[in-house]
Amino acid sequence: MELKDAIAKRYSVRSYLDKKVDKELVKEILEVSKRAPSV
């Protein structure tokens, strides 16, 4: 599944791993999230 598809489907994650996230991935997520619908 592409990140864009996951955001578009508005899937909520309820559990998380104790693992660091790459800064570039965070930047990409924030950039794509600007286009996600808001409630």
mmCIF file as Biopython writes it, N, C-alpha, C and O atoms, coordinates in Angstrom:
data_model
#
loop_
_atom_site.group_PDB
_atom_site.id
_atom_site.type_symbol
_atom_site.label_atom_id
_atom_site.label_alt_id
_atom_site.label_comp_id
_atom_site.label_asym_id
_atom_site.label_entity_id
_atom_site.label_seq_id
_atom_site.pdbx_PDB_ins_code
_atom_site.Cartn_x
_atom_site.Cartn_y
_atom_site.Cartn_z
_atom_site.occupancy
_atom_site.B_iso_or_equiv
_atom_site.auth_seq_id
_atom_site.auth_asym_id
_atom_site.pdbx_PDB_model_num
ATOM 1   N N  . MET A ? 1  ? 0.848   -1.173 0.000  1.0 0.0 1  A 1 
ATOM 2   C CA . MET A ? 1  ? 0.000   0.000  0.000  1.0 0.0 1  A 1 
ATOM 3   C C  . MET A ? 1  ? 0.896   1.239  0.000  1.0 0.0 1  A 1 
ATOM 4   O O  . MET A ? 1  ? 1.880   1.304  0.737  1.0 0.0 1  A 1 
ATOM 5   N N  . GLU A ? 2  ? 0.554   2.198  -0.814 1.0 0.0 2  A 1 
ATOM 6   C CA . GLU A ? 2  ? 1.282   3.458  -0.871 1.0 0.0 2  A 1 
ATOM 7   C C  . GLU A ? 2  ? 0.865   4.347  0.296  1.0 0.0 2  A 1 
ATOM 8   O O  . GLU A ? 2  ? -0.270  4.277  0.767  1.0 0.0 2  A 1 
ATOM 9   N N  . LEU A ? 3  ? 1.781   5.172  0.749  1.0 0.0 3  A 1 
ATOM 10  C CA . LEU A ? 3  ? 1.497   6.099  1.843  1.0 0.0 3  A 1 
ATOM 11  C C  . LEU A ? 3  ? 0.308   6.989  1.500  1.0 0.0 3  A 1 
ATOM 12  O O  . LEU A ? 3  ? -0.558  7.231  2.341  1.0 0.0 3  A 1 
ATOM 13  N N  . LYS A ? 4  ? 0.271   7.468  0.273  1.0 0.0 4  A 1 
ATOM 14  C CA . LYS A ? 4  ? -0.823  8.343  -0.153 1.0 0.0 4  A 1 
ATOM 15  C C  . LYS A ? 4  ? -2.171  7.634  -0.043 1.0 0.0 4  A 1 
ATOM 16  O O  . LYS A ? 4  ? -3.164  8.238  0.362  1.0 0.0 4  A 1 
ATOM 17  N N  . ASP A ? 5  ? -2.201  6.356  -0.405 1.0 0.0 5  A 1 
ATOM 18  C CA . ASP A ? 5  ? -3.442  5.583  -0.315 1.0 0.0 5  A 1 
ATOM 19  C C  . ASP A ? 5  ? -3.879  5.420  1.137  1.0 0.0 5  A 1 
ATOM 20  O O  . ASP A ? 5  ? -5.064  5.529  1.450  1.0 0.0 5  A 1 
ATOM 21  N N  . ALA A ? 6  ? -2.925  5.159  2.017  1.0 0.0 6  A 1 
ATOM 22  C CA . ALA A ? 6  ? -3.236  4.986  3.440  1.0 0.0 6  A 1 
ATOM 23  C C  . ALA A ? 6  ? -3.842  6.257  4.019  1.0 0.0 6  A 1 
ATOM 24  O O  . ALA A ? 6  ? -4.809  6.197  4.778  1.0 0.0 6  A 1 
ATOM 25  N N  . ILE A ? 7  ? -3.280  7.396  3.665  1.0 0.0 7  A 1 
ATOM 26  C CA . ILE A ? 7  ? -3.804  8.672  4.164  1.0 0.0 7  A 1 
ATOM 27  C C  . ILE A ? 7  ? -5.185  8.938  3.571  1.0 0.0 7  A 1 
ATOM 28  O O  . ILE A ? 7  ? -6.090  9.389  4.272  1.0 0.0 7  A 1 
ATOM 29  N N  . ALA A ? 8  ? -5.341  8.661  2.292  1.0 0.0 8  A 1 
ATOM 30  C CA . ALA A ? 8  ? -6.628  8.905  1.635  1.0 0.0 8  A 1 
ATOM 31  C C  . ALA A ? 8  ? -7.740  8.058  2.243  1.0 0.0 8  A 1 
ATOM 32  O O  . ALA A ? 8  ? -8.891  8.493  2.289  1.0 0.0 8  A 1 
ATOM 33  N N  . LYS A ? 9  ? -7.413  6.861  2.709  1.0 0.0 9  A 1 
ATOM 34  C CA . LYS A ? 9  ? -8.420  5.980  3.303  1.0 0.0 9  A 1 
ATOM 35  C C  . LYS A ? 9  ? -8.661  6.299  4.770  1.0 0.0 9  A 1 
ATOM 36  O O  . LYS A ? 9  ? -9.539  5.699  5.389  1.0 0.0 9  A 1 
ATOM 37  N N  . ARG A ? 10 ? -7.902  7.228  5.339  1.0 0.0 10 A 1 
ATOM 38  C CA . ARG A ? 10 ? -8.075  7.720  6.703  1.0 0.0 10 A 1 
ATOM 39  C C  . ARG A ? 10 ? -8.053  6.600  7.735  1.0 0.0 10 A 1 
ATOM 40  O O  . ARG A ? 10 ? -8.884  6.565  8.642  1.0 0.0 10 A 1 
ATOM 41  N N  . TYR A ? 11 ? -7.129  5.716  7.595  1.0 0.0 11 A 1 
ATOM 42  C CA . TYR A ? 11 ? -6.969  4.576  8.498  1.0 0.0 11 A 1 
ATOM 43  C C  . TYR A ? 11 ? -6.317  5.033  9.798  1.0 0.0 11 A 1 
ATOM 44  O O  . TYR A ? 11 ? -5.295  5.718  9.766  1.0 0.0 11 A 1 
ATOM 45  N N  . SER A ? 12 ? -6.884  4.670  10.919 1.0 0.0 12 A 1 
ATOM 46  C CA . SER A ? 12 ? -6.340  5.038  12.225 1.0 0.0 12 A 1 
ATOM 47  C C  . SER A ? 12 ? -5.559  3.878  12.826 1.0 0.0 12 A 1 
ATOM 48  O O  . SER A ? 12 ? -6.085  2.774  12.966 1.0 0.0 12 A 1 
ATOM 49  N N  . VAL A ? 13 ? -4.319  4.129  13.176 1.0 0.0 13 A 1 
ATOM 50  C CA . VAL A ? 13 ? -3.474  3.112  13.813 1.0 0.0 13 A 1 
ATOM 51  C C  . VAL A ? 13 ? -3.631  3.245  15.321 1.0 0.0 13 A 1 
ATOM 52  O O  . VAL A ? 13 ? -3.557  4.348  15.860 1.0 0.0 13 A 1 
ATOM 53  N N  . ARG A ? 14 ? -3.847  2.127  16.000 1.0 0.0 14 A 1 
ATOM 54  C CA . ARG A ? 14 ? -4.080  2.143  17.438 1.0 0.0 14 A 1 
ATOM 55  C C  . ARG A ? 14 ? -2.913  1.587  18.246 1.0 0.0 14 A 1 
ATOM 56  O O  . ARG A ? 14 ? -2.900  1.710  19.470 1.0 0.0 14 A 1 
ATOM 57  N N  . SER A ? 15 ? -1.948  0.985  17.590 1.0 0.0 15 A 1 
ATOM 58  C CA . SER A ? 15 ? -0.780  0.468  18.315 1.0 0.0 15 A 1 
ATOM 59  C C  . SER A ? 15 ? 0.481   0.862  17.550 1.0 0.0 15 A 1 
ATOM 60  O O  . SER A ? 15 ? 0.468   0.965  16.324 1.0 0.0 15 A 1 
ATOM 61  N N  . TYR A ? 16 ? 1.547   1.077  18.273 1.0 0.0 16 A 1 
ATOM 62  C CA . TYR A ? 16 ? 2.781   1.583  17.690 1.0 0.0 16 A 1 
ATOM 63  C C  . TYR A ? 16 ? 3.968   0.734  18.130 1.0 0.0 16 A 1 
ATOM 64  O O  . TYR A ? 16 ? 3.943   0.106  19.188 1.0 0.0 16 A 1 
ATOM 65  N N  . LEU A ? 17 ? 5.001   0.727  17.304 1.0 0.0 17 A 1 
ATOM 66  C CA . LEU A ? 17 ? 6.241   0.038  17.639 1.0 0.0 17 A 1 
ATOM 67  C C  . LEU A ? 17 ? 7.195   1.019  18.307 1.0 0.0 17 A 1 
ATOM 68  O O  . LEU A ? 17 ? 7.146   2.218  18.032 1.0 0.0 17 A 1 
ATOM 69  N N  . ASP A ? 18 ? 8.046   0.528  19.163 1.0 0.0 18 A 1 
ATOM 70  C CA . ASP A ? 18 ? 9.067   1.361  19.804 1.0 0.0 18 A 1 
ATOM 71  C C  . ASP A ? 18 ? 10.281  1.402  18.871 1.0 0.0 18 A 1 
ATOM 72  O O  . ASP A ? 18 ? 11.310  0.779  19.131 1.0 0.0 18 A 1 
ATOM 73  N N  . LYS A ? 19 ? 10.129  2.150  17.787 1.0 0.0 19 A 1 
ATOM 74  C CA . LYS A ? 19 ? 11.124  2.161  16.719 1.0 0.0 19 A 1 
ATOM 75  C C  . LYS A ? 19 ? 11.236  3.580  16.163 1.0 0.0 19 A 1 
ATOM 76  O O  . LYS A ? 19 ? 10.223  4.255  15.982 1.0 0.0 19 A 1 
ATOM 77  N N  . LYS A ? 20 ? 12.458  4.035  15.892 1.0 0.0 20 A 1 
ATOM 78  C CA . LYS A ? 20 ? 12.654  5.380  15.351 1.0 0.0 20 A 1 
ATOM 79  C C  . LYS A ? 20 ? 12.163  5.452  13.911 1.0 0.0 20 A 1 
ATOM 80  O O  . LYS A ? 20 ? 12.210  4.468  13.173 1.0 0.0 20 A 1 
ATOM 81  N N  . VAL A ? 21 ? 11.690  6.636  13.525 1.0 0.0 21 A 1 
ATOM 82  C CA . VAL A ? 21 ? 11.193  6.868  12.171 1.0 0.0 21 A 1 
ATOM 83  C C  . VAL A ? 21 ? 12.161  7.804  11.461 1.0 0.0 21 A 1 
ATOM 84  O O  . VAL A ? 21 ? 12.593  8.810  12.022 1.0 0.0 21 A 1 
ATOM 85  N N  . ASP A ? 22 ? 12.494  7.465  10.227 1.0 0.0 22 A 1 
ATOM 86  C CA . ASP A ? 22 ? 13.407  8.266  9.425  1.0 0.0 22 A 1 
ATOM 87  C C  . ASP A ? 22 ? 12.833  9.677  9.206  1.0 0.0 22 A 1 
ATOM 88  O O  . ASP A ? 22 ? 11.648  9.823  8.905  1.0 0.0 22 A 1 
ATOM 89  N N  . LYS A ? 23 ? 13.664  10.703 9.354  1.0 0.0 23 A 1 
ATOM 90  C CA . LYS A ? 23 ? 13.206  12.093 9.217  1.0 0.0 23 A 1 
ATOM 91  C C  . LYS A ? 23 ? 12.632  12.373 7.834  1.0 0.0 23 A 1 
ATOM 92  O O  . LYS A ? 23 ? 11.661  13.119 7.708  1.0 0.0 23 A 1 
ATOM 93  N N  . GLU A ? 24 ? 13.219  11.785 6.797  1.0 0.0 24 A 1 
ATOM 94  C CA . GLU A ? 24 ? 12.709  12.001 5.443  1.0 0.0 24 A 1 
ATOM 95  C C  . GLU A ? 24 ? 11.304  11.419 5.287  1.0 0.0 24 A 1 
ATOM 96  O O  . GLU A ? 24 ? 10.467  11.990 4.587  1.0 0.0 24 A 1 
ATOM 97  N N  . LEU A ? 25 ? 11.049  10.301 5.929  1.0 0.0 25 A 1 
ATOM 98  C CA . LEU A ? 25 ? 9.718   9.699  5.887  1.0 0.0 25 A 1 
ATOM 99  C C  . LEU A ? 25 ? 8.708   10.605 6.585  1.0 0.0 25 A 1 
ATOM 100 O O  . LEU A ? 25 ? 7.589   10.774 6.099  1.0 0.0 25 A 1 
ATOM 101 N N  . VAL A ? 26 ? 9.087   11.178 7.702  1.0 0.0 26 A 1 
ATOM 102 C CA . VAL A ? 26 ? 8.203   12.106 8.422  1.0 0.0 26 A 1 
ATOM 103 C C  . VAL A ? 26 ? 7.895   13.312 7.539  1.0 0.0 26 A 1 
ATOM 104 O O  . VAL A ? 26 ? 6.748   13.752 7.476  1.0 0.0 26 A 1 
ATOM 105 N N  . LYS A ? 27 ? 8.896   13.846 6.865  1.0 0.0 27 A 1 
ATOM 106 C CA . LYS A ? 27 ? 8.681   14.988 5.968  1.0 0.0 27 A 1 
ATOM 107 C C  . LYS A ? 27 ? 7.702   14.627 4.859  1.0 0.0 27 A 1 
ATOM 108 O O  . LYS A ? 27 ? 6.815   15.415 4.529  1.0 0.0 27 A 1 
ATOM 109 N N  . GLU A ? 28 ? 7.861   13.432 4.282  1.0 0.0 28 A 1 
ATOM 110 C CA . GLU A ? 28 ? 6.966   12.990 3.212  1.0 0.0 28 A 1 
ATOM 111 C C  . GLU A ? 28 ? 5.535   12.835 3.730  1.0 0.0 28 A 1 
ATOM 112 O O  . GLU A ? 28 ? 4.584   13.247 3.066  1.0 0.0 28 A 1 
ATOM 113 N N  . ILE A ? 29 ? 5.389   12.251 4.899  1.0 0.0 29 A 1 
ATOM 114 C CA . ILE A ? 29 ? 4.061   12.078 5.494  1.0 0.0 29 A 1 
ATOM 115 C C  . ILE A ? 29 ? 3.394   13.430 5.726  1.0 0.0 29 A 1 
ATOM 116 O O  . ILE A ? 29 ? 2.214   13.599 5.420  1.0 0.0 29 A 1 
ATOM 117 N N  . LEU A ? 30 ? 4.132   14.383 6.258  1.0 0.0 30 A 1 
ATOM 118 C CA . LEU A ? 30 ? 3.564   15.710 6.509  1.0 0.0 30 A 1 
ATOM 119 C C  . LEU A ? 30 ? 3.191   16.413 5.212  1.0 0.0 30 A 1 
ATOM 120 O O  . LEU A ? 30 ? 2.162   17.085 5.145  1.0 0.0 30 A 1 
ATOM 121 N N  . GLU A ? 31 ? 4.011   16.265 4.188  1.0 0.0 31 A 1 
ATOM 122 C CA . GLU A ? 31 ? 3.724   16.894 2.901  1.0 0.0 31 A 1 
ATOM 123 C C  . GLU A ? 31 ? 2.443   16.319 2.287  1.0 0.0 31 A 1 
ATOM 124 O O  . GLU A ? 31 ? 1.588   17.069 1.816  1.0 0.0 31 A 1 
ATOM 125 N N  . VAL A ? 32 ? 2.313   15.009 2.294  1.0 0.0 32 A 1 
ATOM 126 C CA . VAL A ? 32 ? 1.128   14.364 1.726  1.0 0.0 32 A 1 
ATOM 127 C C  . VAL A ? 32 ? -0.105  14.653 2.576  1.0 0.0 32 A 1 
ATOM 128 O O  . VAL A ? 32 ? -1.209  14.782 2.046  1.0 0.0 32 A 1 
ATOM 129 N N  . SER A ? 33 ? 0.078   14.755 3.886  1.0 0.0 33 A 1 
ATOM 130 C CA . SER A ? 33 ? -1.069  14.984 4.771  1.0 0.0 33 A 1 
ATOM 131 C C  . SER A ? 33 ? -1.715  16.350 4.547  1.0 0.0 33 A 1 
ATOM 132 O O  . SER A ? 33 ? -2.868  16.554 4.927  1.0 0.0 33 A 1 
ATOM 133 N N  . LYS A ? 34 ? -1.007  17.263 3.952  1.0 0.0 34 A 1 
ATOM 134 C CA . LYS A ? 34 ? -1.590  18.572 3.636  1.0 0.0 34 A 1 
ATOM 135 C C  . LYS A ? 34 ? -2.769  18.431 2.680  1.0 0.0 34 A 1 
ATOM 136 O O  . LYS A ? 34 ? -3.665  19.274 2.660  1.0 0.0 34 A 1 
ATOM 137 N N  . ARG A ? 35 ? -2.762  17.359 1.889  1.0 0.0 35 A 1 
ATOM 138 C CA . ARG A ? 35 ? -3.819  17.144 0.901  1.0 0.0 35 A 1 
ATOM 139 C C  . ARG A ? 35 ? -4.945  16.259 1.422  1.0 0.0 35 A 1 
ATOM 140 O O  . ARG A ? 35 ? -5.947  16.060 0.735  1.0 0.0 35 A 1 
ATOM 141 N N  . ALA A ? 36 ? -4.789  15.731 2.628  1.0 0.0 36 A 1 
ATOM 142 C CA . ALA A ? 36 ? -5.805  14.841 3.198  1.0 0.0 36 A 1 
ATOM 143 C C  . ALA A ? 36 ? -7.009  15.655 3.668  1.0 0.0 36 A 1 
ATOM 144 O O  . ALA A ? 36 ? -6.852  16.785 4.129  1.0 0.0 36 A 1 
ATOM 145 N N  . PRO A ? 37 ? -8.207  15.085 3.555  1.0 0.0 37 A 1 
ATOM 146 C CA . PRO A ? 37 ? -9.397  15.804 4.028  1.0 0.0 37 A 1 
ATOM 147 C C  . PRO A ? 37 ? -9.373  15.972 5.541  1.0 0.0 37 A 1 
ATOM 148 O O  . PRO A ? 37 ? -8.803  15.150 6.259  1.0 0.0 37 A 1 
ATOM 149 N N  . SER A ? 38 ? -9.989  17.027 6.011  1.0 0.0 38 A 1 
ATOM 150 C CA . SER A ? 38 ? -10.068 17.253 7.457  1.0 0.0 38 A 1 
ATOM 151 C C  . SER A ? 38 ? -11.520 17.099 7.909  1.0 0.0 38 A 1 
ATOM 152 O O  . SER A ? 38 ? -12.454 17.179 7.111  1.0 0.0 38 A 1 
ATOM 153 N N  . VAL A ? 39 ? -11.673 16.881 9.192  1.0 0.0 39 A 1 
ATOM 154 C CA . VAL A ? 39 ? -13.023 16.675 9.733  1.0 0.0 39 A 1 
ATOM 155 C C  . VAL A ? 39 ? -13.480 17.931 10.426 1.0 0.0 39 A 1 
ATOM 156 O O  . VAL A ? 39 ? -14.591 17.975 10.954 1.0 0.0 39 A 1 
#
